[in-house]
Amino acid sequence: MQRLIAASLIVLVLLVGGAGFGYWTYRQNREHPVFITLQFKSETSAAKRDEEARRLKERLSEPGFLLKVSKEVGLRSKWNLESDEAGVAAIEDRLFVDVAGTAISIGVHGKKKDRFVSEQIVLRLKGEVENVLGHKPPAK
């Protein structure tokens, strides 16, 4: 009887542990977009906002700029890519620029387990967005 209880207890612990690990792995591989949001003035027209979004998407998708971002962030080693050009392709696939109301969101899609790398990419993109739009960062 005691052996049956001990065996049942071991099976139960393995089931609960396996389910917990499976759920944790599932959560780490879920979609986790990282982005920054910039506000437009309320009097800015929808056409102007869409034009700015298109211009930003073009500028942020330039291969030369993305290559520089890939090298600065170190995507080749962090994502085990073959070359920095593969990093450019990875960023280009994940990059998004969305307009919603009076705000524009610029960021990258990725998995939750890659959020730290995604945050580094977005912070690098933020500097370029401020240059394109002519925003000045707040004084420290």
N, C-alpha and C positions, 0 to 999 in steps of 0.2 A: 504494500500500500504506500509506504513512504517513497519507494522508488517511482511509483506512478505520479505522486504529487510533485516530486523533484523534477521529473521529466516534463510534466505539464508546466511547471513554473519556468523552466528553461525555455520551452517552446514559446510561452507567453512573452517572456522578456525579449526573445529574438523577434517575435512578431511586432511588438510595440517599438522596439529599436529600429527595425527595418522600415516600419511605417513612418516613424519620425525622420529618419534619414531620407526617405523618398520624398516626403513633404518638403524638407529643407532644400533638397536638390531641385525640386520643382519650383520653389520660390526663387532660388538663385538664377534660374534660367528664364524667368519671366521677362517680358518687355519692360524696359525702364528708360524712358526718354529723359535726357538731361538737357535743359534749355534755360535761356535767359529771356526775359520779357522786357521790351522797351515800349513806353507809351508814346503815342503821337498826340499832338495837340488836338483837342476836340473839334476844332474847326477845319482840320485837314480832311479833304475829300477822300472818298473811297478809291477813286481812280489814282490819286496821288499816293495813297498807302500801298495799293497794288503795284504801282510803278517802283516805289522804293523797295518793296519786297523782291521784285524781279531783279532790280539792280544789285541788291545785296546777294541774292542767290547766284547771279553771274559772277560777282567778285569773289565770293567765298568758294566757288567751284573751280576757280582757275588752278590748273595743275601745278604751276610754280608756287603759288601760295600754299596749297595743300601739301606739297612736298616739304616745304619749310616747316609746316605744322607737324607733319609726320616725324621729321627728324628731331624737332625740339621736344616732342612728347616721348619719343623713343618707341614708336609703335612696332618697329621691326622686332625688338626684343620682347616687348610686353605681350604682343599677340602672336609671337612666333611666326612672323611673316618672312617670305623669301627675300624681299627687297623693300626699299622705301617706296617704290612705285606701287607695290601691293598695298602699302599703307594709304597711299593717295586714293586708290580704288575703294578701300574699305571706308575711308572717311566720306568719300563722294556718295557711296551707297547709303550711308547712315544720315547724312546731312539733311536738315529740313529748315525751311523758312515759311512760317504760317502767319497769316493776318487774321485776327479775330477782333472785330469791333475797332477800337482805337488802339489796339496793342499789336505788336509784332513779336513773334516768338522765333528765336534762332537757336538751334540745338542739334543734337545727334540722337538717333535711336540706338539702343543697345540693350544688353542683358544687365540684370541687376548686379551680377558678380563683376561686371566690367565698369561699374559706375565711377570708380576713381579715375580711370583713364578717360572716360567720357567727360568728366568734370574738367580735367586738364585741357582736353580739346576745346570745350566750350569756353573756358577762360581765355584761351588763345584766340578763339574766334571773336570774343567780345572786344578785344583790343582792335581788331580789324574793323568790326562793325562801327565802333566809335570813330575810327578814322574816316570811313566811308560816309557816315551820316553827319560828321562834323560835330559830334558830341564831345564835350570835354569831361574827363573824369572829375569827380568831386575832389575838392582840396582836402588834404589830410591835416 
